[in-house]
Amino acid sequence: LGVLPVRPATIVRAKLTALLAYVSIVVISMHALASVSFGMFLATDNTLTFAARGIAAHLVASCFAGAFTLLAVASLQGCLLALLGPRLFQWVSSSLQIGLVALILLALFWLPEISVAVNDTLAGRGSHVEPWILHTPPLWFLGIYEWILGTSDPVLRRLALTGVAAIAAAAALTVVTYPLAYRRLMVE
């Protein structure tokens, strides 16, 4: 596209808009139906208002979690491409993909431990208190979920703020690194 009579800023804006559209379509289509069913199921014997809040909480928290993951990978890719250039990035990208898969597998192995420890850790007492889980994305987005439901728990509210900050940072880093990566790609 660099040889066409299109300004580089227009190309970068189009790429970022396409990425935003892609992320939005993927996360909303993945979570919309589950949010309705989980929200209705969890609101059994409760009010319709609680069901609506449950649906909204599930949709927002799960979409934020998915968007965070996609934007974190995109921002890492943008950073590395801007820093390394296309030739070195092509060489490193295989290792990056292997590392990402390893991180996902490691997270899957940690998930049962996190789910067992979450109640005791949030309460601050019990036999399964694991303070390290408060620094993991599943707990951040649980905080967002509970915040939308109306929790007053300061730990959950702090986790929600961490989740919002994490997705904002991933989005900002993506917006900043994409133009730099594009420029580096077009120069070399």
KAMOQUI-V364998 format. One record per residue. RES is the residue in one small letter. PHI is phi in radians with two decimals (none if undefined). PSI is psi in radians with two decimals (999 if undefined). D_FIRST is the distance of its C-alpha to the first C-alpha in Angstrom with 1 decimal. Layout:
res: [RES/RES]
phi: [PHI/PHI]
psi: [PSI/PSI]
d_first: [D_FIRST/D_FIRST]
//
This chain:
res: [l/g/v/l/p/v/r/p/a/t/i/v/r/a/k/l/t/a/l/l/a/y/v/s/i/v/v/i/s/m/h/a/l/a/s/v/s/f/g/m/f/l/a/t/d/n/t/l/t/f/a/a/r/g/i/a/a/h/l/v/a/s/c/f/a/g/a/f/t/l/l/a/v/a/s/l/q/g/c/l/l/a/l/l/g/p/r/l/f/q/w/v/s/s/s/l/q/i/g/l/v/a/l/i/l/l/a/l/f/w/l/p/e/i/s/v/a/v/n/d/t/l/a/g/r/g/s/h/v/e/p/w/i/l/h/t/p/p/l/w/f/l/g/i/y/e/w/i/l/g/t/s/d/p/v/l/r/r/l/a/l/t/g/v/a/a/i/a/a/a/a/a/l/t/v/v/t/y/p/l/a/y/r/r/l/m/v/e]
phi: [none/-1.12/-1.55/-1.36/-1.38/-2.15/-1.12/-0.98/-1.09/-1.17/-1.13/-1.11/-1.06/-1.13/-1.14/-1.16/-1.13/-1.12/-1.10/-1.09/-1.10/-1.08/-1.06/-1.08/-1.10/-1.10/-1.24/-1.22/-1.18/-1.25/-1.98/-1.10/-1.15/-1.11/-1.10/-1.13/-1.19/-1.17/-1.06/-1.23/-1.12/-1.26/-1.66/-0.97/1.11/-2.31/-1.42/-1.16/-1.10/-1.12/-1.09/-1.12/-1.16/-1.12/-1.10/-1.10/-1.08/-1.15/-1.11/-1.15/-1.10/-1.26/-1.17/-1.10/-1.11/-1.14/-1.13/-1.03/-1.08/-1.12/-1.25/-1.12/-1.17/-1.10/-1.22/-1.10/-1.08/-1.09/-1.06/-1.15/-1.16/-1.19/-1.36/-1.62/1.49/-1.12/-1.17/-1.18/-1.09/-1.06/-1.24/-1.46/-1.08/-1.11/-1.12/-1.10/-1.13/-1.10/-1.10/-1.15/-1.11/-1.10/-1.12/-1.13/-1.11/-1.08/-1.11/-1.14/-1.25/-1.37/-0.98/-1.07/-1.13/-1.12/-1.17/-1.24/-1.59/-1.11/-1.13/-1.12/-1.16/-1.15/-1.33/1.39/-2.67/2.09/-1.52/-2.12/-1.36/-2.28/-1.01/-1.10/-1.23/-1.19/-1.78/-1.90/-0.96/-0.99/-1.31/-1.05/-1.39/-1.11/-1.04/-1.10/-1.00/-1.21/-1.12/-1.14/-1.24/1.83/-1.14/-1.94/-1.14/-1.13/-1.16/-1.18/-1.17/-1.15/-1.10/-1.08/-1.10/-1.10/-1.10/-1.13/-1.12/-1.14/-1.24/-1.13/-1.15/-1.11/-1.16/-1.11/-1.12/-1.12/-1.11/-1.36/-1.42/-1.07/-1.10/-1.15/-1.14/-1.10/-1.10/-1.11/-1.17/-1.34/-1.29/-1.56]
psi: [-0.31/-0.41/-0.17/2.74/1.01/2.32/2.45/-0.64/-0.62/-0.71/-0.77/-0.77/-0.71/-0.72/-0.75/-0.68/-0.73/-0.70/-0.76/-0.76/-0.76/-0.87/-0.77/-0.81/-0.78/-0.90/-0.64/-0.76/-0.53/-0.57/-0.18/-0.92/-0.73/-0.64/-0.73/-0.83/-0.74/-0.74/-0.73/-0.71/-0.79/-0.31/0.19/2.35/0.49/-3.07/2.84/-0.58/-0.74/-0.66/-0.76/-0.72/-0.66/-0.73/-0.81/-0.75/-0.79/-0.76/-0.85/-0.85/-0.77/-0.62/-0.69/-0.71/-0.80/-0.75/-0.68/-0.79/-0.87/-0.74/-0.57/-0.73/-0.75/-0.70/-0.66/-0.75/-0.78/-0.75/-0.86/-0.68/-0.69/-0.66/-0.74/-0.47/2.90/-0.66/-0.89/-0.63/-0.70/-0.65/-0.66/-0.41/-0.57/-0.77/-0.65/-0.76/-0.73/-0.75/-0.68/-0.76/-0.73/-0.71/-0.70/-0.76/-0.72/-0.73/-0.65/-0.61/-0.56/-0.41/-0.77/-0.70/-0.69/-0.79/-0.57/-0.63/-0.16/-0.78/-0.85/-0.69/-0.77/-0.61/-0.40/0.26/2.81/3.14/-0.13/0.69/2.09/1.56/-0.47/-0.43/-0.31/-0.22/0.29/2.55/-0.66/-0.62/-0.58/-0.79/-0.39/-0.70/-0.74/-0.76/-0.88/-0.58/-0.75/-0.61/-0.26/0.45/2.62/0.05/2.12/-0.54/-0.79/-0.63/-0.68/-0.70/-0.68/-0.75/-0.67/-0.74/-0.77/-0.74/-0.66/-0.78/-0.62/-0.71/-0.74/-0.72/-0.79/-0.74/-0.65/-0.80/-0.60/-0.73/-0.45/-0.81/-0.65/-0.75/-0.72/-0.76/-0.76/-0.64/-0.69/-0.48/-0.71/999]
d_first: [0.0/3.8/5.5/5.5/8.6/7.7/9.7/8.9/11.9/10.8/7.9/10.8/13.3/11.6/11.4/15.0/16.2/15.2/16.9/19.9/20.2/20.1/22.7/24.8/24.9/25.8/28.5/30.0/30.3/31.7/34.3/35.4/38.0/39.4/39.7/41.8/44.0/44.5/45.2/47.7/49.3/49.7/51.2/54.0/57.2/55.3/54.2/51.4/50.0/49.9/48.1/45.5/45.1/44.9/42.2/40.2/40.9/39.8/36.6/35.5/36.6/35.1/31.7/31.7/32.5/29.7/27.2/28.5/28.0/24.4/23.5/25.5/23.6/20.2/21.6/23.1/19.8/18.1/21.2/21.3/17.7/18.1/21.6/21.2/17.8/15.8/18.7/21.5/19.9/19.5/23.1/24.2/22.4/25.1/27.8/26.1/26.1/29.7/30.7/29.3/31.2/34.2/34.0/33.9/36.8/38.7/38.2/39.5/42.6/43.1/42.8/46.4/47.8/45.9/47.2/50.7/50.7/49.0/52.2/54.4/51.8/51.2/55.0/55.5/58.3/59.0/58.8/55.0/53.8/50.6/49.2/46.1/44.8/44.4/41.4/39.5/36.8/39.0/41.6/39.2/38.2/41.8/42.5/40.0/41.7/45.1/44.2/43.1/46.3/48.2/49.4/51.2/51.1/49.9/48.4/46.3/45.2/44.2/42.2/40.5/39.5/38.2/36.1/34.7/34.0/32.3/29.9/29.3/28.7/26.3/24.3/24.5/23.5/20.4/19.4/20.2/18.7/15.3/14.2/16.0/14.5/10.9/12.2/14.1/11.4/9.3/12.8/14.1]
//
